[in-house]
Amino acid sequence: MPGAIAVLGGTGPEGFGLALRWVRAGESVIIGSRDAGRARESAARIQAAVGANARVSGEENTAACAAADLIVLTVPFEGHCALLKQIKPAIRSGSIVVDTTVPLAASVGGRATRTLGIWEGSAAQQAAELVPQGVSVVAAFHNTSADILNGDATVDCDVIVCSDDPEATKTVRTLASKIPGVRAIDGGKLENARIVEQITALLIGLNIRHKGHSGIRITGLPEKAYEV
Ligand SMILES: NC(=O)c1ccc[n+]([C@@H]2O[C@H](COP(=O)([O-])OP(=O)(O)OC[C@H]3O[C@@H](n4cnc5c(N)ncnc54)[C@H](OP(=O)(O)O)[C@@H]3O)[C@@H](O)[C@H]2O)c1
């Protein structure tokens, strides 16, 4: 990526795992948090894990957002809308916002194996209504287990990337492909995020039932569908 990647909520398992994988791949990452100190602690943990050449720092969410052209949202659904409203003035024109959010019913005290109905169709489509004009929202990484991302093993999961901006889709597919084992597949329009988000509720149920860390693989497409 040309500039830094801001991972907002990167102190949590999903954002931390993505940040760790990207820093390992040589990317420059800014961990975002509601608390700058917590963000710096997470950055220091990545630095310690990856080594002296690691390019990682920590900032409060809005400051992290202001310093990056690629912003990855990894906060629970209950904080999704408020965070987007907070960072809106800091999102640079032409930026990409990558939304990993799964609107689990757990956000309102329900089950993690069920999702909420979102007026716009999905959390990612809600995000698209909240970002400034000229900013592309890309839905991705919903099905990638934080437990696996935080380990050392190859990630046995495909990432379905959905967006209404083909260039942004390509950028995020390239970024996803930097995680060993991941094949990043163009999933079409942003409206398809509603399907990809729902799959995660099923995966959580499978993990509970079978005690594992499930992912998805898409088979049967021509080889070029898996290449970036
Ligand atoms: N966990 C997974 O395996 C997984 C897989 C795929 C997708 N996802 C998606 O990735 C996102 C993050 O998942 P996670 O398991 O890492 O979540 P999490 O641990 O609940 O939250 C991640 C971080 O978000 C911040 N946060 C918590 N509540 C917030 C609020 N109300 N407003 C703003 N920030 C808040 C916290 O950071 P600070 O306190 O430092 O601000 C926290 O460390 C979710 O939307 C989830 O659906 C998760």
The ligand as an SDF file (V2000), in Angstrom:
LIG
                    3D

 48 52  0  0  0  0  0  0  0  0999 V2000
  -13.4850  -11.5910   16.3580 N   0  0  0  0  0  0  0  0  0  0  0  0
  -13.5580  -12.1780   15.1770 C   0  0  0  0  0  0  0  0  0  0  0  0
  -13.1530  -13.3570   14.9910 O   0  0  0  0  0  0  0  0  0  0  0  0
  -14.1240  -11.4250   13.9970 C   0  0  0  0  0  0  0  0  0  0  0  0
  -14.1280  -12.0190   12.7220 C   0  0  0  0  0  0  0  0  0  0  0  0
  -14.6140  -11.2960   11.6300 C   0  0  0  0  0  0  0  0  0  0  0  0
  -15.1330  -10.0170   11.8200 C   0  0  0  0  0  0  0  0  0  0  0  0
  -15.1400   -9.4790   13.0770 N   0  0  0  0  0  0  0  0  0  0  0  0
  -15.6780   -8.1210   13.2460 C   0  0  0  0  0  0  0  0  0  0  0  0
  -14.6120   -7.2760   13.6140 O   0  0  0  0  0  0  0  0  0  0  0  0
  -15.0570   -6.2890   14.5510 C   0  0  0  0  0  0  0  0  0  0  0  0
  -14.1590   -6.3550   15.7860 C   0  0  0  0  0  0  0  0  0  0  0  0
  -14.2540   -7.6310   16.3730 O   0  0  0  0  0  0  0  0  0  0  0  0
  -13.5230   -7.9150   17.7600 P   0  0  0  0  0  0  0  0  0  0  0  0
  -13.8640   -9.3090   18.1420 O   0  0  0  0  0  0  0  0  0  0  0  0
  -12.0980   -7.5100   17.6680 O   0  0  0  0  0  0  0  0  0  0  0  0
  -14.3410   -6.8820   18.7010 O   0  0  0  0  0  0  0  0  0  0  0  0
  -14.1320   -6.2890   20.1600 P   0  0  0  0  0  0  0  0  0  0  0  0
  -12.9760   -6.9520   20.8230 O   0  0  0  0  0  0  0  0  0  0  0  0
  -15.4470   -6.3300   20.8420 O   0  0  0  0  0  0  0  0  0  0  0  0
  -13.8010   -4.7690   19.8540 O   0  0  0  0  0  0  0  0  0  0  0  0
  -12.6610   -4.3350   19.1670 C   0  0  0  0  0  0  0  0  0  0  0  0
  -12.2190   -2.9960   19.7050 C   0  0  0  0  0  0  0  0  0  0  0  0
  -13.2320   -2.0330   19.4240 O   0  0  0  0  0  0  0  0  0  0  0  0
  -13.2100   -1.0270   20.4320 C   0  0  0  0  0  0  0  0  0  0  0  0
  -14.5850   -0.8340   20.9150 N   0  0  0  0  0  0  0  0  0  0  0  0
  -15.3080   -1.6470   21.7040 C   0  0  0  0  0  0  0  0  0  0  0  0
  -16.5410   -1.1510   21.8980 N   0  0  0  0  0  0  0  0  0  0  0  0
  -16.5940    0.0120   21.2060 C   0  0  0  0  0  0  0  0  0  0  0  0
  -17.5900    1.0090   21.0230 C   0  0  0  0  0  0  0  0  0  0  0  0
  -18.8040    0.8930   21.5650 N   0  0  0  0  0  0  0  0  0  0  0  0
  -17.2760    2.0930   20.2590 N   0  0  0  0  0  0  0  0  0  0  0  0
  -16.0470    2.2150   19.6920 C   0  0  0  0  0  0  0  0  0  0  0  0
  -15.0580    1.3020   19.8500 N   0  0  0  0  0  0  0  0  0  0  0  0
  -15.3390    0.2220   20.5810 C   0  0  0  0  0  0  0  0  0  0  0  0
  -12.2950   -1.5160   21.5430 C   0  0  0  0  0  0  0  0  0  0  0  0
  -11.0820   -0.7850   21.4340 O   0  0  0  0  0  0  0  0  0  0  0  0
  -10.7300    0.4530   22.4100 P   0  0  0  0  0  0  0  0  0  0  0  0
  -11.4090    0.1750   23.7270 O   0  0  0  0  0  0  0  0  0  0  0  0
   -9.2470    0.3620   22.4950 O   0  0  0  0  0  0  0  0  0  0  0  0
  -11.2510    1.6530   21.7190 O   0  0  0  0  0  0  0  0  0  0  0  0
  -12.0440   -2.9670   21.2080 C   0  0  0  0  0  0  0  0  0  0  0  0
  -10.7380   -3.3990   21.5570 O   0  0  0  0  0  0  0  0  0  0  0  0
  -16.5170   -6.6060   14.8440 C   0  0  0  0  0  0  0  0  0  0  0  0
  -17.3670   -5.7500   14.1310 O   0  0  0  0  0  0  0  0  0  0  0  0
  -16.6910   -8.0350   14.3770 C   0  0  0  0  0  0  0  0  0  0  0  0
  -17.9970   -8.2900   13.9100 O   0  0  0  0  0  0  0  0  0  0  0  0
  -14.6440  -10.1510   14.1590 C   0  0  0  0  0  0  0  0  0  0  0  0
  1  2  1  0
  2  3  2  0
  2  4  1  0
  4  5  1  0
  4 48  2  0
  5  6  2  0
  6  7  1  0
  7  8  2  0
  8  9  1  0
  8 48  1  0
  9 10  1  0
  9 46  1  0
 10 11  1  0
 11 12  1  0
 11 44  1  0
 12 13  1  0
 13 14  1  0
 14 15  2  0
 14 16  1  0
 14 17  1  0
 17 18  1  0
 18 19  2  0
 18 20  1  0
 18 21  1  0
 21 22  1  0
 22 23  1  0
 23 24  1  0
 23 42  1  0
 24 25  1  0
 25 26  1  0
 25 36  1  0
 26 27  1  0
 26 35  1  0
 27 28  2  0
 28 29  1  0
 29 30  1  0
 29 35  2  0
 30 31  1  0
 30 32  2  0
 32 33  1  0
 33 34  2  0
 34 35  1  0
 36 37  1  0
 36 42  1  0
 37 38  1  0
 38 39  2  0
 38 40  1  0
 38 41  1  0
 42 43  1  0
 44 45  1  0
 44 46  1  0
 46 47  1  0
M  CHG  2   8   1  16  -1
M  END
$$$$
